[in-house]
Amino acid sequence: MPAYLILFSFTSQGIQKIKESPARVEAAKRTVEAMGGTTKAFYALLGSQYDTLFVIEAPDDEAVARTSLAIASGGNVRTETHRLLTEAEYRKLVSALP
């Protein structure tokens, strides 16, 4: 399954209710699963414009888009999503260049 990075930034609402964040992380993991994906890692970030991140695997871009929108619709975070390429995928891509 393709891998994705979802970066999260707290909204004003999310930071005001920061003590609820661990429960929201668990709810977000359930959302990933409901959309057909798997959460591979969660990290909190220091010194970044982002506050937390997920590394997930999902069946396709549409599933990830639904996941990001569903999580963001709670109003506690803004999301930024990126497709991750494994080293093997990267090597294949580069080797196909003209």
Sequence and secondary structure as in RCSB ss.txt:
>XXXX:A:sequence
MPAYLILFSFTSQGIQKIKESPARVEAAKRTVEAMGGTTKAFYALLGSQYDTLFVIEAPDDEAVARTSLAIASGG
NVRTETHRLLTEAEYRKLVSALP
>XXXX:A:secstr
  EEEEEEEE HHHHHTGGGHHHHHHHHHHHHHHTT EEEEEEE SSSS  EEEEEE SSHHHHHHHHHHHHTTS
SEEEEEEEE  HHHHHHHHHT  
